[in-house]
């Protein structure tokens, strides 16, 4: 699968074909992070890319934040952007090979980068990485694209059917604070690892 190859994603970065990269931290995630009082929670951003959300969280005091990406290129850029971020919390790795135990996992354009055939595996891996009571929070595209992915689209109904098997869905609603270019095409979801 070309879109699961490290070289594919590295080439996308090197040729600036990174339409998912909005150049700053995603407003829905910023607003969510601003509501968290305990900055010592263990958190992960998979498919972190250029790491704008990670920079924001780190500078806001989240000291146990980990970032992960399949391609080394965006991680190198991230290290330059915030040299104070601990290198041991930066993971150049396939998400499905990652081991950890987290209170929070943030989702921002990672799910849509995966082959849709891996969505069940994504849910299973997320459950494995989350502590009991841990949460996945983020935005998902609600709509199909008129081109071959990635990114791959999907519908909120599909997401609910998938995730309710593994998590308690706390919030699933149209994202009111998307960037203008994505207004009306994103859903904000918060899911808790409360099912055994």
C-alpha positions in Angstrom: 0.0 0.0 0.0 1.7 3.1 -1.2 0.1 5.4 1.4 1.5 3.2 4.2 5.1 3.5 2.9 7.4 5.9 4.7 8.8 7.1 1.4 5.4 8.1 0.1 4.8 10.4 3.1 8.3 11.8 3.0 7.9 12.6 -0.7 4.6 14.3 0.0 6.4 16.6 2.6 9.4 17.2 0.4 7.2 18.2 -2.5 4.9 20.4 -0.3 1.9 18.2 -1.2 0.6 18.5 2.3 -3.0 19.8 2.0 -3.8 18.5 5.5 -1.2 20.9 7.0 -3.0 24.1 7.9 0.1 25.8 9.3 -1.2 26.2 12.8 -2.8 24.2 15.6 -6.3 23.0 14.8 -8.9 25.3 16.6 -11.1 22.4 17.9 -8.0 20.7 19.5 -6.8 24.0 20.9 -10.1 24.7 22.5 -10.2 21.2 23.9 -6.7 21.4 25.3 -7.4 24.7 26.9 -10.1 23.0 29.1 -7.8 20.4 30.6 -6.5 21.3 34.0 -4.2 18.3 34.6 -1.2 19.0 32.4 0.6 15.9 33.6 -1.6 13.4 31.7 0.1 11.0 29.3 -0.9 12.1 25.8 -0.2 11.0 22.3 -0.6 12.6 18.9 -0.3 9.9 16.2 0.4 11.0 12.6 1.5 14.3 14.2 3.0 15.7 11.0 4.4 19.1 11.5 3.2 19.0 15.1 1.4 22.3 15.5 -0.9 20.8 18.1 2.1 19.3 19.9 3.9 22.6 20.0 0.8 24.3 21.4 0.2 21.6 24.0 3.9 21.5 25.0 4.0 25.3 25.4 0.8 25.1 27.4 2.4 22.9 29.9 1.6 19.3 28.8 4.9 17.7 29.9 4.0 14.1 29.1 3.1 14.6 25.5 4.3 12.1 22.8 4.3 12.7 19.0 4.5 9.9 16.4 4.8 9.9 12.7 5.6 7.3 10.0 7.8 9.8 8.1 10.9 11.2 9.7 10.7 14.4 7.6 7.9 16.2 9.6 9.5 15.1 12.9 12.8 16.7 11.9 10.9 19.9 11.1 9.1 19.6 14.5 12.4 19.3 16.3 13.6 22.5 14.7 10.3 24.3 15.5 10.6 23.4 19.2 14.0 22.3 20.3 12.9 22.1 23.9 10.7 19.1 23.2 12.2 15.9 24.7 13.6 13.7 21.9 12.5 10.6 23.8 8.9 11.7 23.4 9.3 11.8 19.6 8.5 8.5 17.9 9.5 7.8 14.3 7.4 4.7 14.0 4.4 2.9 12.5 1.5 3.6 14.7 0.5 0.0 14.7 3.9 -0.9 16.2 3.8 1.7 18.9 3.6 0.7 22.6 2.4 3.0 25.3 -0.3 3.7 27.8 -2.1 7.0 27.5 -4.8 9.1 29.1 -5.5 11.0 25.9 -4.9 10.5 22.2 -5.6 13.4 19.9 -6.9 12.8 16.3 -6.2 15.3 13.6 -6.0 14.1 10.0 -4.4 10.7 10.9 -7.5 8.5 10.6 -8.2 9.8 7.1 -4.6 9.1 6.0 -5.0 5.3 6.6 -6.4 2.8 4.1 -10.1 2.4 5.0 -9.4 -1.3 5.3 -7.3 -0.5 8.4 -10.0 1.4 10.3 -11.0 -1.6 12.5 -7.3 -2.1 13.3 -7.1 1.6 14.2 -9.9 1.3 16.7 -8.4 -1.9 18.2 -4.9 -0.2 18.5 -6.4 2.9 20.0 -8.1 0.8 22.6 -4.9 -1.0 23.4 -3.0 2.3 23.8 -5.6 3.9 26.1 -5.7 3.5 29.8 -9.1 2.6 31.3 -11.0 5.8 31.2 -8.6 7.3 28.6 -10.1 9.3 25.7 -9.7 9.8 22.0 -10.6 13.3 21.1 -10.4 15.0 17.7 -12.0 15.7 14.3 -12.9 13.4 11.5 -14.0 14.2 8.0 -17.8 13.8 7.5 -18.1 13.4 3.7 -16.6 11.6 0.7 -13.9 13.0 -1.6 -14.2 13.0 -5.4 -10.6 11.7 -5.7 -8.6 8.6 -4.7 -7.1 9.1 -1.2 -5.4 9.7 0.9 -7.1 11.6 2.5 -10.0 9.1 2.6 -13.4 10.4 3.5 -16.2 8.7 5.5 -19.5 9.4 7.2 -20.3 9.9 10.8 -22.7 7.0 10.7 -19.8 4.7 9.8 -17.6 6.0 12.6 -20.3 5.5 15.2 -20.8 1.9 14.1 -17.1 1.3 14.2 -16.2 3.0 17.5 -19.2 2.2 19.6 -17.9 -1.4 19.6 -14.8 -0.4 21.5 -15.6 2.9 23.2 -18.3 4.9 24.9 -19.0 7.8 22.5 -19.3 10.9 24.7 -19.6 13.5 22.0 -20.3 13.2 18.3 -21.4 16.5 16.7 -20.8 18.7 13.8 -17.6 20.7 14.4 -18.6 24.3 14.9 -15.0 25.7 15.1 -13.4 24.1 12.0 -11.2 26.3 9.8 -13.2 28.0 7.1 -12.0 25.7 4.4 -13.4 22.7 6.3 -16.5 24.2 7.7 -19.4 21.8 7.6 -17.2 18.9 6.6 -15.9 17.8 10.0 -17.3 16.1 13.0 -15.9 16.5 16.6 -15.8 13.3 18.6 -14.8 12.4 22.1 -14.7 8.7 23.0 -13.8 7.0 26.3 -12.2 3.7 26.9 -14.8 2.5 29.4 -15.8 -0.8 27.7 -14.1 -4.0 28.8 
